[in-house]
């Protein structure tokens, strides 16, 4: 295969790569001076930005592969994340056996653990690097044919405890839409919104806004403070609900921070511990959510399931807390700014009831029709 090597070093030394680091650095908003600062930390961050911009100028890119430690991984994956989903991306890294979320983000980056340090060749690194090279070559030489897109794409958010609702929805919607279901684990919400930002979604049924609970309560599955901001930038039809806002997420039982040990906790499985959101947190969640909804530019429907927010939030289940839920519902309703294309509905259903799924479906029909009329 034809290979172009790109040197991302920040020490200013002579390079034998196809592309010199100074050529990459010129793509930084401040040019070379913004990259070669003499301070390693700022130089790496600046080179990452320059490389991201450099990669976006290439029109001959079949795939991207890199190898490195924490600094090299940071440099290369910033550019990989900027590439469209489907372009082959492979990162051999000493960081690949740990938390890869900062590097992968909402992208389809393949990460391979280097086993030994990425410093010269030895009997282990030779095999690992060769496997990585062959893997990328295979992805480039054997591309998957593009399926003919005959149906518009619709984004939906799901969590384990809201699965029945989303499954009922997709069963009804799949004849008309390509249903893209995102697991609301932080990165899931970010991935969905990246596609929305790229103009690849017709709209969203945001059943499971649970990532907001993690953002407010300090759980591990937050999608960040920018969750839902994409709908203030793009006038997409949006239907939302309170799916799994009764919980924040942590890892194994022992990983729950000490300050939360006295809270209502539930061992979901050996790797996941859930914490019931308190009345105070529910008020803050409601305030966060309604502020984002009020900023949305497209047609909006928000549906409140008054009988429970998840599989474990109903009478007799461990997270049943009508008082906390009532505070959440009242906060959203009080702050919600209604209008011709913006409606809030409180329904006497549990989120996993068939009747609630039908109400979400009807709401989607309303907003998509309103969006068609607006565009016409």
JOVEN-V906715 format. One record per backbone hydrogen bond with DSSP energy under -1.0 kcal/mol. CO is the residue of the C=O (numbers start at 1). NH is the residue of the N-H. E is the energy in kcal/mol with one decimal. If there is no record, write none. Layout:
BEGIN
co:nh:e
CO:NH:E
CO:NH:E
END
This chain:
BEGIN
co:nh:e
5:19:-2.0
19:7:-2.3
20:24:-1.5
21:25:-2.8
22:26:-1.4
24:27:-2.1
25:28:-2.1
28:31:-2.4
31:34:-1.3
32:35:-1.5
32:36:-2.5
35:37:-2.1
39:43:-2.6
40:44:-2.6
41:45:-1.9
42:46:-2.2
43:47:-2.7
44:48:-2.3
45:49:-1.6
46:50:-2.4
47:51:-3.0
48:52:-2.1
49:53:-2.0
50:54:-2.5
51:55:-2.8
52:56:-1.5
54:57:-1.3
55:58:-1.3
64:90:-2.4
66:92:-2.8
68:94:-1.4
69:73:-2.5
70:74:-2.0
71:75:-2.3
72:76:-2.5
73:77:-2.4
74:78:-1.1
76:80:-1.8
77:81:-2.6
80:83:-1.1
84:87:-1.6
88:64:-2.0
89:110:-2.4
90:66:-1.8
91:112:-2.6
92:68:-2.0
93:114:-1.7
95:98:-1.6
100:103:-1.2
100:104:-2.9
101:105:-1.9
104:107:-1.9
110:91:-3.1
112:93:-2.6
114:116:-2.6
117:119:-2.1
122:126:-2.6
124:128:-2.3
125:129:-2.8
126:130:-1.9
127:131:-2.6
128:132:-2.2
129:133:-2.5
130:134:-2.6
131:135:-2.3
132:136:-2.3
133:137:-2.5
134:138:-2.4
135:139:-2.1
136:140:-2.3
137:141:-2.9
138:142:-1.6
148:150:-1.1
152:178:-2.9
153:202:-3.7
154:180:-3.0
155:205:-2.9
156:182:-3.1
158:184:-2.6
159:162:-2.1
162:166:-1.7
163:167:-2.8
164:168:-2.0
165:169:-1.9
166:170:-2.8
167:171:-1.9
168:172:-1.3
169:173:-2.1
170:174:-2.6
173:176:-1.9
173:177:-2.5
177:179:-1.1
178:154:-2.2
180:156:-2.4
182:158:-2.6
183:185:-2.7
185:187:-1.1
186:190:-1.8
187:191:-2.9
188:192:-2.3
189:193:-2.2
190:194:-2.0
191:195:-1.9
192:196:-2.0
193:197:-2.5
194:198:-1.4
195:200:-2.6
196:199:-1.4
203:155:-2.4
204:239:-2.4
205:157:-1.3
205:207:-1.8
206:241:-1.7
207:243:-2.0
209:212:-2.0
210:214:-1.4
211:215:-1.8
212:216:-2.3
213:217:-3.0
214:218:-1.4
214:219:-1.3
224:227:-1.4
226:229:-2.3
228:231:-1.3
229:232:-1.8
230:234:-2.0
231:297:-2.5
234:236:-2.1
237:204:-1.9
238:301:-1.7
239:206:-3.3
240:303:-2.6
242:245:-2.1
244:247:-1.1
246:277:-1.6
248:275:-2.6
249:220:-2.9
250:273:-1.8
252:255:-2.5
253:256:-1.4
257:260:-2.1
258:261:-1.5
260:263:-2.0
264:276:-2.6
266:268:-1.2
266:274:-3.1
269:272:-1.1
272:268:-1.2
272:269:-1.8
273:250:-2.3
274:266:-2.6
275:248:-2.1
278:282:-2.6
279:283:-1.9
280:284:-1.9
281:285:-2.9
282:286:-2.4
283:287:-2.2
284:288:-2.4
285:289:-2.8
286:290:-2.6
287:291:-1.7
288:292:-1.7
289:293:-2.3
290:294:-2.4
293:296:-1.5
299:238:-2.4
300:343:-1.8
301:240:-2.6
302:345:-2.8
304:306:-1.0
304:347:-2.8
305:308:-1.6
308:351:-1.7
309:244:-2.7
310:313:-1.6
312:319:-2.6
314:317:-2.7
317:320:-1.6
321:325:-2.2
322:326:-2.5
323:327:-1.9
324:328:-1.9
325:329:-2.9
326:330:-2.8
327:331:-2.2
328:332:-2.1
329:333:-2.7
330:334:-2.7
331:335:-1.8
332:336:-1.5
341:300:-2.6
342:339:-2.2
343:302:-2.1
345:304:-3.1
347:306:-2.6
347:349:-1.8
349:307:-2.5
350:353:-2.0
353:357:-1.9
354:358:-2.3
355:359:-1.7
356:360:-2.3
357:361:-2.2
358:362:-2.4
359:363:-2.3
360:364:-2.4
361:365:-2.2
362:366:-2.0
363:367:-2.5
364:368:-2.6
365:369:-1.9
366:370:-2.5
367:371:-2.2
368:372:-2.1
369:373:-2.4
370:374:-2.1
371:375:-2.2
372:376:-1.8
END
